[in-house]
Each structure stands twice: as C-alpha cells, then as structure tokens.
Amino acid sequence: MKGNGKSIWLAAAVILLILAAVWGMIWLRQEVIKNQAEEQRNDLAEQVNPVEEDLSEEEPEVEEPEVPEPEITEKSWDEYTLEEKYRAYLDTYGIDVPSKDLDFEELQTEINEDIYAWIYVPGTNIDDPVVQHPTDDSYYLNYNLDGSMGYPGGIYTEGSCNGRDFTDRMTVIYGHNMNNGSGFGSLHNFEEEAVFNESRYIFIYLPDDIKVYEIFAAYEGSNAHIIYSHAWDDESWVQYLGDTLLLTGNKDHAVDAYEFEADDLVLTLSTCIRNSPNQRYLVQGVLLDEAR
C-alpha cells in the first residue's frame, strides 16, 4: 500500500509539473506576442513623428519684405488643402496641430489594410493607428495589427456603428487598458485633474483631413454600449451632453460650462477599469467647427 501511495503521489507530481510547463509555455507565448505588438507600435510611432531639427547653429534668416496676402475666396472645409487646415486651426483657435509624417497607403500595404486614421492624445501615450475590421466589430478586441491573437489588440471603431469619416453624431474608439500604458491604458491619466486641465485636445489624422476635438469630460461610466443604449433626438442629445458636465465622482472631471448644440459631433474614447467589469472609463471631446 505504501508503494502504491508513493506511485500515486509521484504520478500527481509529474502531472502537475507537466501542467506547469504547459501553462508556462502559454504565458511565455503571450508575452512574446505582446512584446512584438508593442515593438511594432513603438516603431510606427517613431516613423510618423518627424524629428525636430537643431537650428541653433544656422545663420539667422534675412527678414524678407512683407508681401500682402492674396484674398482667399470663401470655400468649404472639404476644399481646403491639408496645409490650409493646419493654418485654419491655428488662426481660428490658436491650436498648433502637431504634424505627423503619415502615408496611409504605405501603412495599409505594409502594416494592416484596416488602418484608416491616426489618433494622438497629448498627456497620454496614445499615438497610434486606428483600425476598423470590415465584418467583425470585436476583431481588434482580440487580435493585434499583425493578425496575432492576444494583447494589446488594436485601437478600433465598430463598423456597424461608425463610418470611417468621423461624421457620425457619436463616434466611439475602443482600446485595452494595458498595464504598461499601451493601448488606452494611459487614458486613465485624465483621472488627474492637472492632466485634464492641461491636455484638452484629441487629434485625429485622416488621409485628407484633420479632426480636432476639445475634451469636455472624463469620467467613469457604465459598460452599456454607448450607441446602442441611446436613441438621441436633437433635444435628448443636447441633454445627454449637458449631463456629462454634472458628474461628481472622485475621478470625474468636466469643463465648468459648455454650450452644446444639436449638430455637435462627439468623439468618445473608451477603455476598461481594473476590478470594475461593469464600468468603463470615458474621455469625450466635441469636434471644433473647422470652417468657423
């Protein structure tokens, strides 16, 4: 009997060792995938952010005589060139939109064909491509840009709810709350009032357009699908937006006052909250009127 007992214990120990080895291999594989995805993300960020040149040793520029600017005929925002759009945000709002060296055709060909926009949020680590799968809304919840399964996934929108031109009344971008701050992990920086007060814009880059959103609220909300759970008419839309300014949680921040209108377009960034599966952390901004 003693021999049988030892055999049973030995067999159990071997099984446990095998299970531990298998689990270790699975964990190691996920870490490799996660690190590869993070390396790809960092490489992309380096490629699209132009390196600032050191001009300290250059000879001073000779001041050119002022030349009157030609009269600009009134035209729609869609008729502006990208350079004119950058200038319009600077002249109208005093916002110097950060430049990005973006080649969407190259990104779609060499990285992922579902890339259709780029998002940059000052005050966070968010400086990433935005993807949208043509048929599966939750694909980039589980898959990385290179098609590997696992974290951090992608920063994505849902094709069943939002188009790719950011003209919907509410556009929602999702990203995982990663421990290392990648994905939308650093979105939680807005829990700090100082970050909320100092970093007030979200920049969206498209192949032929720039969208600048002014952040008006950052708060903990329900995990209910923000689009499916609302049926906004003009009045309820303005009411909904106004209500976001009244939240009073410890990590909730909002502007003191904002006059919303029925035709305002809003961008919501959504991510998880650790240990609160029924909650989401949301950062919302309203699209600035580019043509004003």
Buried (B, 14 or more C-beta within 10 A) or exposed (E): EEEEEEEEEEEEEEEEEEEEEEEEEEEEEBEEBBEBBBEBBEEBBEBBBEEEEEEEEEEEEEEEEEEEEEEEEEEEEEEBEBEEBBEBBEEEBEBEBBEBEBEBEEBBEEBBEBBBBBBBBBBBBBBBBBBBBEEEBEBBBEBBBEEBEBBBBBBBBBBEBBEBEBEBBBBBBBBBBBEEBBBBBBBBBBBBEEBBEEBBBBBBBBBEBBBBBBBBBBBBBEEEEBBEEEEBEEEEBBEBBEEBBEBEEEBBBBBEEBEBEEEBBBBBBBBBBEEEEEBBBBBBBBBBEBEE
